Amino acid sequence: MSITDTCFFFAIASNLFSGITPEEFKLEYQWTHINYTWTSRFQYQDAVSSEKYIPENIFPTGVKFHGDRLFLATPSYRKGVPFTLSYVLRSAKDKTNTPLIPFPNAVLHRENNCSYLQNVQTLEIDRKGIMWVLDGVRMSGTTNCPGKLQQFDLNRGGVLIHTYVFPDEICLRNGCFLNDLVVDDEDHIYITDASNIDPGLVVYCRTDNKAWKFRDSSMFPQKDGPKYSIDNYPVLIPVPIDGIALSPIPGDKLKKSRVVYYCPLTGYDLFSVAADILRNETLHHSGLFRNYIVRVGKKQGATDGMMMDNTGNLYYSLTSHNAVGRWNIHEPFDQSEVIYRNNRTLIWPDAFGMDQKGYLYVMANRAFDYLAPNVELNFTSEIKFRIFKYYTGSRSYLYPNF
């Protein structure tokens, strides 16, 4: 029986967590497996027979919107991922097992052709419609190309307008894991490198076309990190700095610095540092930046993805609790709260995104199953990936609130 013949479709799962109504976190998309739109049946059959496409090895990350398109990355943690950056049309009626459309097209995904997309973990789209793509997962042996950051102009059909290749001293060709990013004023980008060899916080300046990397003990896995299991598989691999968020655009006349928030995945603590400090190369080289790192507080559990809106609400995943937390940065951290939890459908909440209509989106993608080498992956009828939406009435950190 072919993969296509065994494609299953399901009704939206009911919310089983007491105290939370379905209207608060509504299921928007779901997949039993990831498939793509193919240029021909021959291309599809060739990809299956050559094992360039192995559906049970593919999972989505990243949730970013532009117009009628929802963009997703499908990183190549295991073999069989033919396209690493794609999108779906939000106008599509079917929200179950929706095929992904390769971006910018199928041609620009070629294994070990370093000019093309290799292994994308996530992306961001700024207010001008420029997509920033992190092609920097270099820990799975699927490519020999160096890590890079690319810009695509969505206003011109997704044309590639800029590429920055990271030097090995910032992003190891064998061991780098550029995990997440935030965009500050469309010129400075802050990136987490979750490499287990050389973790750190990377700054890229578009004007100077230059990058530098901060390394600090706060970016390493914490020894007292949460201990938990997924489907009876204990989460044992220590993961360093992972989630990142950026405070809203300042609206006051003093033009206070924006603040970057980050945390290791293995650990409870949330940290922050002023963006002005990260932009200062002198402080970087001297090591004095460490004097400005702040321990914000202890979260309820382990966090993968984070997202800030333009009113100061920080939304963060709680992978160890199948939950989503929220904290307003204008309030004490002990007022943070868990706003949603579902032990049945929110397995490994990961990436966040916001649209232009006041909705926050969170993806549950079971990411750890794909990273853990001891987990056997199978093609089944089980829903594995879900995207929920939640009305906040706000916009992302990229937009001013004044």
C-alpha positions, 0 to 999 in steps of 0.5 A: 500500500502506498503512502498516499493510500494510507493517508488518514483524516481526522476530526478535530480532537476535543480538549480534555483539560478541565477548566479550559474551554475549546474556544481558548486554544482552538486546533487549527491544523493537524498532521499524521505525517508531512507530505509535500506538493510534488512537481510530478508523480514521477518526482514523488515515486523517485523520492520514495524509492530513493529514500529522499522522502521518508515521511516518518522521519519528518516533523515541522518547526517554526510558525510564521505568517505572511499574507495568506501563507503559513510558513513552516520549516522541516529540519533534517534531523534524520534522512529522508527530508526532501524540502526543509522550508515550505508553506501552506495556504491559509485559504485551503479548506482542508486543515488536516494533512495539508501538503506543504509547498516547497519555498521558494520552489522545489529547485532550491533544495539540493543536498550538499549544494551550499548555495541552496537550502540545506537544513532549516530550523526556523525563520522570522518575517519582519514588517517589510516582508523580508524573511530571515531563514536560519539554515544552521542545523549542522549536527545530524550529518545531513550536509557538509555545508557551513551554516548560513543566514539568508534573506528572501523578499516575499514582496518580490515572489520570495527572491533571495536577496542576501546570504551570510555564511557563518565562520566556523568559530561562530557556527561549527560546520559539524556541530552547530545548531542555530535554533531560533532567532528574533529580529531587532529593527530589521538590522540586528538579529539575535540567534540561539546556538543550541550546539552541545559543543559550543552553545551561545548567543549569536548577534548578526549585524546586517549593516556591517554584514558581521556576526559575533557570539556570546558564551556564558554559563547561563547558556549551558544546560542546568544540572537541576533541570526538569526530569520527565518522559515522553511516551515512557522515553525519559528526556535525558539529553541535556540541551543548552540555550534554546528559546529566545524572545525580544521585548517590545519596541520602546514607546517612550522618549528615553528610547530604552534598550530592548531586552533579549530573553533566553533560556536553556531547554534543560533548566528552569531559569529564564535569563535576560540581557539588554540588546544594547549590550549584545550590540557592543563588540567591545563588551563582547571581546572583554567578557564584561557583558557577563556583568549585565546578564540577569536571572529573571526567575524560575519557570514552572518547567522546561521551555523550548520556544518563546514568543513576545507580543507587542504589549509585553506578554511573553508566551513560553512553552512548557515541554515538561508539562504539555503546557503554555505559560505567560508572563507580562514583563511589566509585572514581577516574574512570580505572577507568571501563569500556566494558561493552557495544558493538554496531556493528550494533544499538546505533546512537546509544545515548541514554536510560536507565531502571531498573525495580523488578526490578534491570534497567537499560534503554538505548535506541538510537534513531538520534536524530542522523538526526532532528536532522540536516537533511541526512539523508533519512528513509524508511519502510523495513523496517529495525529503527531503534529498540531497547531493551536491558535489563541486570541490575544488581541495583540501583535508580535514584538515586531510591531509597535504598540503606540 
